[in-house]
Amino acid sequence: MGGVMPKLVVMLAWLSAAPMVASAQSASGVCDEAQATCADSEPGSGGGSVLQSVADTPLQVCSTKPMTGWFRDGYCRTQSADKGRHVVCAEMTQEFLDFTRRRGNDLSTPRGRFVGLKPGDRWCLCALRWREAHEAGRAPPVELEATHSSALRYTSYPSLQSAAVNR
């Protein structure tokens, strides 16, 4: 019985962490901004180096009320387990919230620790969801200095700039 107890403790610890990790990793191509927790950082996105924005300035906080970001630290930075790349700091509009809900990602409805978003809230969005909304004419305004430079792998600076909060 001595060997069973440590295995049980490990299994219980794994099960208690599994839903959060699984939901983040199961995103593979699907945006789910409401689910995000991890501990390591992608090279160039944190870990002591100065984070850069798409505006080529030090990355600014996107929002702490509500608390956003893959790491729930207010910054739109990412790491390898973040399949959606939550790097675009956007100010929510009703038009965008309706758009993303129709695509299967309801950001308006509170669930669990997620408070639900309303127009005016700032949130770190998946880069590809923002690009999809931009192409459909439904993109929310972007805070360039709070949008991580890695967003440029998924969308162009002119696209982001055209939707900038302070154009």
ZAFI-794377 format. One line per field, with one value per atom (N, C-alpha, C): residue number from 0; atom name; z, y, x negated. Coordinates in steps of 0.2 Angstrom, whole numbers. Layout:
REM residues N
seq: NUM, ...
atom: CA, ...
zz: Z, ...
yy: Y, ...
xx: X, ...
This chain:
REM residues 167
seq: 0, 0, 0, 1, 1, 1, 2, 2, 2, 3, 3, 3, 4, 4, 4, 5, 5, 5, 6, 6, 6, 7, 7, 7, 8, 8, 8, 9, 9, 9, 10, 10, 10, 11, 11, 11, 12, 12, 12, 13, 13, 13, 14, 14, 14, 15, 15, 15, 16, 16, 16, 17, 17, 17, 18, 18, 18, 19, 19, 19, 20, 20, 20, 21, 21, 21, 22, 22, 22, 23, 23, 23, 24, 24, 24, 25, 25, 25, 26, 26, 26, 27, 27, 27, 28, 28, 28, 29, 29, 29, 30, 30, 30, 31, 31, 31, 32, 32, 32, 33, 33, 33, 34, 34, 34, 35, 35, 35, 36, 36, 36, 37, 37, 37, 38, 38, 38, 39, 39, 39, 40, 40, 40, 41, 41, 41, 42, 42, 42, 43, 43, 43, 44, 44, 44, 45, 45, 45, 46, 46, 46, 47, 47, 47, 48, 48, 48, 49, 49, 49, 50, 50, 50, 51, 51, 51, 52, 52, 52, 53, 53, 53, 54, 54, 54, 55, 55, 55, 56, 56, 56, 57, 57, 57, 58, 58, 58, 59, 59, 59, 60, 60, 60, 61, 61, 61, 62, 62, 62, 63, 63, 63, 64, 64, 64, 65, 65, 65, 66, 66, 66, 67, 67, 67, 68, 68, 68, 69, 69, 69, 70, 70, 70, 71, 71, 71, 72, 72, 72, 73, 73, 73, 74, 74, 74, 75, 75, 75, 76, 76, 76, 77, 77, 77, 78, 78, 78, 79, 79, 79, 80, 80, 80, 81, 81, 81, 82, 82, 82, 83, 83, 83, 84, 84, 84, 85, 85, 85, 86, 86, 86, 87, 87, 87, 88, 88, 88, 89, 89, 89, 90, 90, 90, 91, 91, 91, 92, 92, 92, 93, 93, 93, 94, 94, 94, 95, 95, 95, 96, 96, 96, 97, 97, 97, 98, 98, 98, 99, 99, 99, 100, 100, 100, 101, 101, 101, 102, 102, 102, 103, 103, 103, 104, 104, 104, 105, 105, 105, 106, 106, 106, 107, 107, 107, 108, 108, 108, 109, 109, 109, 110, 110, 110, 111, 111, 111, 112, 112, 112, 113, 113, 113, 114, 114, 114, 115, 115, 115, 116, 116, 116, 117, 117, 117, 118, 118, 118, 119, 119, 119, 120, 120, 120, 121, 121, 121, 122, 122, 122, 123, 123, 123, 124, 124, 124, 125, 125, 125, 126, 126, 126, 127, 127, 127, 128, 128, 128, 129, 129, 129, 130, 130, 130, 131, 131, 131, 132, 132, 132, 133, 133, 133, 134, 134, 134, 135, 135, 135, 136, 136, 136, 137, 137, 137, 138, 138, 138, 139, 139, 139, 140, 140, 140, 141, 141, 141, 142, 142, 142, 143, 143, 143, 144, 144, 144, 145, 145, 145, 146, 146, 146, 147, 147, 147, 148, 148, 148, 149, 149, 149, 150, 150, 150, 151, 151, 151, 152, 152, 152, 153, 153, 153, 154, 154, 154, 155, 155, 155, 156, 156, 156, 157, 157, 157, 158, 158, 158, 159, 159, 159, 160, 160, 160, 161, 161, 161, 162, 162, 162, 163, 163, 163, 164, 164, 164, 165, 165, 165, 166, 166, 166
atom: N, CA, C, N, CA, C, N, CA, C, N, CA, C, N, CA, C, N, CA, C, N, CA, C, N, CA, C, N, CA, C, N, CA, C, N, CA, C, N, CA, C, N, CA, C, N, CA, C, N, CA, C, N, CA, C, N, CA, C, N, CA, C, N, CA, C, N, CA, C, N, CA, C, N, CA, C, N, CA, C, N, CA, C, N, CA, C, N, CA, C, N, CA, C, N, CA, C, N, CA, C, N, CA, C, N, CA, C, N, CA, C, N, CA, C, N, CA, C, N, CA, C, N, CA, C, N, CA, C, N, CA, C, N, CA, C, N, CA, C, N, CA, C, N, CA, C, N, CA, C, N, CA, C, N, CA, C, N, CA, C, N, CA, C, N, CA, C, N, CA, C, N, CA, C, N, CA, C, N, CA, C, N, CA, C, N, CA, C, N, CA, C, N, CA, C, N, CA, C, N, CA, C, N, CA, C, N, CA, C, N, CA, C, N, CA, C, N, CA, C, N, CA, C, N, CA, C, N, CA, C, N, CA, C, N, CA, C, N, CA, C, N, CA, C, N, CA, C, N, CA, C, N, CA, C, N, CA, C, N, CA, C, N, CA, C, N, CA, C, N, CA, C, N, CA, C, N, CA, C, N, CA, C, N, CA, C, N, CA, C, N, CA, C, N, CA, C, N, CA, C, N, CA, C, N, CA, C, N, CA, C, N, CA, C, N, CA, C, N, CA, C, N, CA, C, N, CA, C, N, CA, C, N, CA, C, N, CA, C, N, CA, C, N, CA, C, N, CA, C, N, CA, C, N, CA, C, N, CA, C, N, CA, C, N, CA, C, N, CA, C, N, CA, C, N, CA, C, N, CA, C, N, CA, C, N, CA, C, N, CA, C, N, CA, C, N, CA, C, N, CA, C, N, CA, C, N, CA, C, N, CA, C, N, CA, C, N, CA, C, N, CA, C, N, CA, C, N, CA, C, N, CA, C, N, CA, C, N, CA, C, N, CA, C, N, CA, C, N, CA, C, N, CA, C, N, CA, C, N, CA, C, N, CA, C, N, CA, C, N, CA, C, N, CA, C, N, CA, C, N, CA, C, N, CA, C, N, CA, C, N, CA, C, N, CA, C, N, CA, C, N, CA, C, N, CA, C, N, CA, C, N, CA, C, N, CA, C, N, CA, C, N, CA, C, N, CA, C, N, CA, C, N, CA, C, N, CA, C, N, CA, C, N, CA, C, N, CA, C, N, CA, C, N, CA, C, N, CA, C, N, CA, C, N, CA, C, N, CA, C, N, CA, C, N, CA, C, N, CA, C, N, CA, C
zz: 0, 0, 0, 2, 3, -4, -9, -16, -19, -17, -20, -18, -12, -9, -13, -14, -18, -25, -28, -35, -35, -30, -29, -29, -25, -24, -30, -34, -40, -45, -46, -50, -48, -42, -40, -42, -41, -43, -50, -54, -61, -64, -61, -62, -61, -55, -53, -58, -61, -66, -73, -74, -81, -85, -82, -86, -88, -85, -87, -92, -92, -97, -103, -102, -108, -112, -108, -112, -116, -113, -117, -122, -121, -127, -132, -130, -135, -140, -139, -143, -150, -151, -158, -164, -165, -170, -169, -163, -160, -155, -156, -150, -144, -139, -132, -127, -128, -124, -116, -115, -108, -104, -107, -104, -105, -100, -101, -95, -94, -88, -90, -89, -90, -86, -86, -82, -86, -91, -95, -100, -103, -108, -114, -120, -126, -127, -130, -131, -134, -131, -134, -131, -127, -125, -117, -114, -107, -104, -98, -95, -94, -92, -91, -97, -103, -108, -109, -112, -113, -118, -117, -122, -126, -133, -138, -140, -142, -145, -152, -156, -163, -165, -160, -161, -160, -159, -157, -151, -146, -140, -134, -128, -123, -122, -122, -121, -115, -116, -111, -108, -102, -100, -104, -106, -109, -105, -99, -95, -88, -83, -76, -74, -77, -75, -81, -84, -81, -82, -78, -79, -85, -90, -96, -97, -103, -105, -104, -108, -107, -100, -97, -90, -85, -87, -83, -78, -82, -79, -82, -86, -89, -96, -98, -104, -109, -115, -121, -123, -120, -121, -121, -124, -125, -124, -125, -125, -129, -129, -134, -133, -127, -126, -128, -129, -131, -139, -141, -148, -151, -148, -151, -151, -148, -148, -146, -140, -137, -136, -142, -142, -144, -146, -149, -143, -141, -136, -139, -138, -141, -136, -138, -134, -137, -133, -135, -138, -143, -146, -146, -145, -146, -152, -158, -164, -164, -161, -161, -156, -151, -146, -149, -153, -157, -162, -166, -171, -168, -163, -160, -157, -154, -152, -157, -163, -169, -171, -170, -172, -167, -161, -156, -150, -150, -144, -140, -136, -132, -127, -128, -123, -118, -119, -115, -109, -110, -104, -99, -92, -87, -86, -84, -83, -79, -74, -69, -67, -67, -65, -70, -76, -81, -80, -80, -78, -84, -90, -96, -98, -104, -107, -109, -109, -111, -116, -120, -124, -119, -122, -118, -114, -113, -109, -114, -111, -116, -114, -119, -119, -124, -122, -126, -131, -137, -142, -145, -148, -152, -159, -161, -167, -173, -174, -180, -179, -173, -173, -174, -172, -173, -181, -184, -192, -195, -193, -196, -195, -189, -188, -193, -193, -197, -205, -207, -214, -215, -210, -210, -209, -207, -206, -199, -194, -187, -182, -184, -179, -174, -167, -162, -163, -160, -160, -156, -158, -155, -152, -146, -143, -145, -149, -153, -148, -143, -138, -133, -133, -128, -132, -139, -143, -145, -143, -143, -150, -151, -158, -162, -159, -162, -166, -165, -168, -176, -177, -184, -188, -185, -189, -192, -189, -191, -195, -194, -197, -198, -203, -204, -200, -199, -195, -198, -205, -207, -205, -205, -203, -196, -192, -185, -184, -187, -187, -189, -194, -196, -191, -186, -181, -174, -174, -168, -164, -158, -153, -154, -154, -155, -162, -167, -174, -175
yy: -6, 0, 6, 6, 11, 15, 11, 13, 16, 14, 17, 24, 26, 33, 38, 37, 43, 43, 38, 38, 41, 40, 43, 50, 53, 60, 63, 60, 62, 63, 57, 57, 63, 64, 69, 76, 77, 83, 84, 79, 80, 81, 78, 79, 86, 88, 95, 100, 99, 104, 103, 96, 94, 99, 100, 104, 111, 114, 121, 120, 115, 114, 111, 107, 104, 109, 113, 118, 123, 125, 129, 126, 119, 116, 113, 112, 110, 115, 121, 127, 126, 122, 121, 124, 130, 134, 137, 135, 138, 143, 149, 154, 153, 153, 153, 158, 164, 169, 168, 165, 165, 159, 155, 150, 151, 152, 154, 154, 148, 148, 144, 147, 143, 146, 143, 146, 148, 145, 147, 152, 154, 160, 158, 160, 159, 163, 161, 165, 172, 177, 184, 187, 183, 186, 187, 186, 188, 185, 183, 180, 185, 191, 196, 200, 199, 203, 209, 214, 219, 217, 217, 215, 221, 220, 225, 225, 230, 231, 231, 231, 232, 239, 244, 251, 252, 246, 246, 250, 250, 253, 247, 248, 243, 242, 235, 233, 236, 239, 241, 237, 238, 234, 235, 229, 230, 231, 227, 228, 224, 227, 223, 222, 226, 226, 226, 220, 214, 212, 207, 205, 200, 202, 199, 196, 193, 190, 183, 179, 172, 170, 174, 173, 177, 180, 184, 189, 192, 197, 204, 205, 211, 212, 208, 209, 204, 207, 202, 199, 194, 191, 183, 179, 172, 167, 161, 156, 150, 144, 139, 136, 135, 131, 136, 142, 147, 146, 141, 140, 145, 150, 155, 161, 162, 168, 174, 175, 180, 186, 190, 195, 202, 202, 208, 211, 217, 221, 225, 223, 226, 229, 234, 237, 234, 230, 227, 231, 229, 232, 227, 229, 225, 221, 224, 221, 216, 217, 211, 206, 207, 202, 198, 201, 197, 192, 195, 192, 186, 186, 181, 175, 178, 173, 169, 172, 168, 163, 164, 159, 154, 154, 149, 151, 157, 160, 165, 164, 168, 172, 178, 182, 186, 186, 190, 187, 180, 177, 175, 177, 174, 167, 164, 157, 155, 151, 150, 157, 157, 163, 169, 167, 172, 177, 183, 188, 190, 188, 190, 197, 199, 205, 209, 216, 221, 226, 229, 235, 240, 241, 246, 242, 236, 232, 231, 230, 229, 221, 218, 211, 208, 204, 201, 196, 197, 193, 188, 183, 178, 183, 182, 186, 184, 178, 176, 177, 177, 180, 187, 191, 198, 199, 196, 196, 194, 189, 186, 192, 195, 200, 206, 208, 214, 212, 206, 205, 205, 204, 204, 211, 216, 222, 223, 218, 218, 219, 221, 221, 226, 225, 230, 234, 240, 245, 241, 243, 240, 245, 243, 248, 245, 249, 247, 246, 250, 249, 244, 241, 235, 229, 229, 223, 221, 214, 211, 211, 212, 212, 206, 200, 194, 194, 198, 199, 200, 203, 204, 198, 192, 186, 184, 187, 185, 190, 196, 202, 207, 212, 217, 223, 227, 233, 238, 239, 243, 241, 235, 233, 235, 233, 235, 243, 246, 253, 256, 253, 256, 255, 251, 250, 253, 257, 259, 263, 263, 266, 274, 276, 283, 285, 284, 285, 292
xx: -4, 0, -4, -11, -15, -16, -17, -18, -12, -6, 0, 2, 1, 2, -2, -8, -12, -9, -7, -4, 2, 6, 13, 12, 7, 6, 4, 0, -2, 3, 7, 13, 18, 19, 24, 22, 15, 12, 13, 11, 12, 19, 24, 31, 33, 31, 33, 30, 24, 21, 24, 25, 27, 32, 38, 43, 40, 36, 34, 29, 24, 19, 22, 27, 30, 34, 38, 42, 37, 32, 27, 24, 22, 18, 23, 29, 34, 36, 34, 36, 33, 28, 25, 29, 28, 31, 38, 41, 47, 45, 48, 47, 51, 48, 52, 49, 50, 47, 49, 54, 57, 53, 49, 45, 38, 34, 27, 23, 19, 14, 8, 2, -4, -10, -15, -21, -27, -28, -34, -33, -38, -38, -41, -39, -42, -48, -53, -59, -57, -60, -58, -52, -48, -42, -42, -47, -47, -54, -54, -59, -65, -64, -69, -71, -69, -71, -65, -67, -62, -57, -51, -46, -45, -44, -43, -36, -33, -26, -27, -21, -21, -23, -23, -25, -32, -36, -43, -45, -40, -41, -41, -43, -42, -35, -33, -26, -23, -17, -13, -8, -5, 0, 6, 10, 16, 22, 23, 28, 27, 29, 29, 36, 40, 47, 52, 53, 52, 45, 42, 35, 35, 30, 30, 23, 22, 16, 15, 11, 11, 8, 4, 2, 6, 11, 15, 11, 7, 3, 4, 9, 11, 7, 2, -2, 0, 0, 2, -5, -7, -13, -11, -15, -13, -19, -18, -22, -20, -24, -23, -16, -13, -7, -1, -2, 3, 4, 8, 10, 13, 17, 20, 16, 11, 6, 10, 11, 15, 11, 9, 4, 7, 13, 16, 21, 19, 23, 28, 34, 40, 45, 48, 54, 60, 64, 70, 75, 79, 84, 90, 96, 102, 102, 100, 99, 94, 88, 83, 86, 89, 91, 96, 101, 106, 102, 97, 94, 90, 87, 83, 88, 93, 98, 101, 103, 105, 100, 94, 88, 87, 91, 90, 86, 84, 80, 84, 88, 92, 88, 86, 82, 86, 93, 97, 100, 101, 104, 99, 100, 96, 97, 91, 91, 84, 85, 79, 76, 70, 66, 67, 69, 69, 76, 75, 80, 85, 82, 86, 84, 84, 82, 88, 87, 92, 88, 92, 89, 85, 79, 74, 69, 70, 65, 59, 53, 47, 46, 43, 42, 37, 33, 28, 31, 32, 35, 30, 33, 29, 28, 21, 19, 23, 25, 28, 36, 39, 46, 46, 41, 42, 41, 36, 36, 42, 45, 51, 57, 57, 62, 60, 54, 52, 54, 53, 55, 62, 66, 73, 76, 72, 74, 77, 75, 78, 72, 66, 61, 62, 60, 60, 54, 54, 49, 43, 37, 31, 26, 24, 19, 12, 9, 2, -3, -4, -9, -8, -2, -1, 0, -1, -1, -8, -9, -16, -18, -25, -28, -27, -26, -25, -18, -13, -7, -9, -14, -16, -18, -18, -19, -12, -6, 0, 4, 2, 6, 1, 3, -2, -2, -7, -7, -2, -1, 4, 11, 12, 19, 20, 15, 16, 17, 12, 12, 19, 22, 28, 34, 33, 38, 35, 30, 27, 32, 32, 36, 35, 28, 27, 24, 28, 26, 25
